Amino acid sequence: MKKFTIAIHGGAGTISPSTMTPQKETAYKQALQTALTAGYKVLEARGSALDAVTQAVIELENTPFCLMQAEVVFLPMKANMKWMHL
């Protein structure tokens, strides 16, 4: 059997230590582990790297804090964007 590795990125932005509670930290770590496990299972079943990454991202996006972080990062960018019509 081939060996393989999967890595994920926990998100954009900064989490202030003053707002991190033990419960939040546990929830973040659990969600990250769930995403890693989902992607790993795809690779373990001989799925493609793209499918593994897709499954990991789906798991991350199904967590409330991941979606919240995306809004925090992208909302200021949207305010500064000019839409282009091609």
C-alpha contacts under 8 A as a table, 3 or more apart, distances in Angstrom:
res1	aa1	res2	aa2	distance
4	F	43	L	7.60
5	T	40	Y	7.76
6	I	36	L	6.87
6	I	39	G	7.12
6	I	40	Y	6.52
7	A	36	L	7.03
8	I	32	L	7.76
8	I	35	A	7.86
8	I	36	L	6.91
8	I	56	A	7.70
10	G	32	L	6.86
11	G	66	C	6.81
11	G	69	Q	7.06
11	G	70	A	7.85
12	A	69	Q	6.77
12	A	70	A	7.29
12	A	73	V	6.93
13	G	69	Q	6.92
13	G	72	V	7.82
13	G	73	V	6.54
15	I	19	T	7.29
15	I	20	M	7.20
16	S	19	T	5.52
16	S	20	M	6.62
17	P	20	M	5.10
20	M	24	K	6.04
20	M	25	E	6.47
21	T	24	K	5.14
21	T	25	E	6.18
22	P	25	E	5.09
22	P	26	T	6.15
23	Q	26	T	5.15
23	Q	27	A	6.20
24	K	27	A	5.00
24	K	28	Y	6.11
25	E	28	Y	5.14
25	E	29	K	6.15
26	T	29	K	5.19
26	T	30	Q	6.00
27	A	30	Q	5.10
27	A	31	A	6.11
28	Y	31	A	5.19
28	Y	32	L	6.19
28	Y	65	F	7.87
29	K	32	L	5.12
29	K	33	Q	6.11
30	Q	33	Q	5.09
30	Q	34	T	6.10
31	A	34	T	5.00
31	A	35	A	6.25
31	A	59	E	7.66
31	A	60	L	6.71
31	A	63	T	6.93
32	L	35	A	5.14
32	L	36	L	6.23
32	L	60	L	7.07
33	Q	36	L	5.05
33	Q	37	T	6.02
34	T	37	T	5.14
34	T	38	A	6.12
34	T	59	E	6.96
35	A	38	A	5.15
35	A	39	G	6.33
35	A	55	Q	7.44
35	A	56	A	4.45
35	A	57	V	6.96
35	A	58	I	7.90
35	A	59	E	5.14
35	A	60	L	5.94
36	L	39	G	5.30
36	L	40	Y	5.99
36	L	56	A	6.13
37	T	40	Y	4.99
37	T	41	K	6.05
37	T	56	A	7.85
38	A	41	K	5.31
38	A	42	V	6.67
38	A	52	A	7.35
38	A	55	Q	6.11
38	A	56	A	5.68
38	A	59	E	7.38
39	G	42	V	5.28
39	G	43	L	6.58
39	G	51	D	7.73
39	G	52	A	4.19
39	G	53	V	5.95
39	G	54	T	7.68
39	G	55	Q	5.57
39	G	56	A	4.87
40	Y	43	L	5.12
40	Y	44	E	5.97
40	Y	52	A	6.72
41	K	44	E	4.89
41	K	45	A	6.15
41	K	52	A	7.75
42	V	45	A	5.23
42	V	46	R	6.52
42	V	47	G	5.01
42	V	48	S	7.33
42	V	51	D	6.90
42	V	52	A	5.17
42	V	55	Q	7.80
43	L	46	R	4.95
43	L	47	G	4.94
43	L	48	S	6.51
43	L	49	A	6.79
43	L	52	A	6.14
44	E	47	G	7.18
47	G	51	D	6.42
47	G	52	A	6.89
48	S	51	D	5.15
48	S	52	A	6.29
49	A	52	A	5.00
49	A	53	V	6.16
50	L	53	V	5.20
50	L	54	T	6.05
51	D	54	T	4.99
51	D	55	Q	6.12
52	A	55	Q	5.20
52	A	56	A	6.23
53	V	56	A	5.08
53	V	57	V	6.12
54	T	57	V	5.18
54	T	58	I	6.12
55	Q	58	I	5.06
55	Q	59	E	6.30
56	A	59	E	5.19
56	A	60	L	6.35
57	V	60	L	4.99
57	V	61	E	6.01
58	I	61	E	5.10
58	I	62	N	6.19
59	E	62	N	5.19
59	E	63	T	6.97
60	L	63	T	5.53
60	L	66	C	6.18
61	E	64	P	7.54
61	E	66	C	5.77
61	E	67	L	5.94
62	N	66	C	7.58
62	N	67	L	7.60
63	T	66	C	5.50
63	T	67	L	6.68
64	P	67	L	5.37
64	P	68	M	6.12
65	F	68	M	4.90
65	F	69	Q	6.03
66	C	69	Q	5.15
66	C	70	A	6.39
67	L	70	A	5.12
67	L	71	E	6.47
68	M	71	E	5.23
68	M	72	V	6.33
69	Q	72	V	5.03
69	Q	73	V	6.22
70	A	73	V	5.19
70	A	74	F	5.92
71	E	74	F	5.19
71	E	75	L	5.55
72	V	75	L	5.92
72	V	76	P	7.44
73	V	76	P	6.64
73	V	77	M	7.27
74	F	77	M	5.05
74	F	78	K	6.15
75	L	78	K	5.09
75	L	79	A	6.44
76	P	79	A	5.23
76	P	80	N	6.74
77	M	80	N	5.27
77	M	81	M	6.24
78	K	81	M	5.05
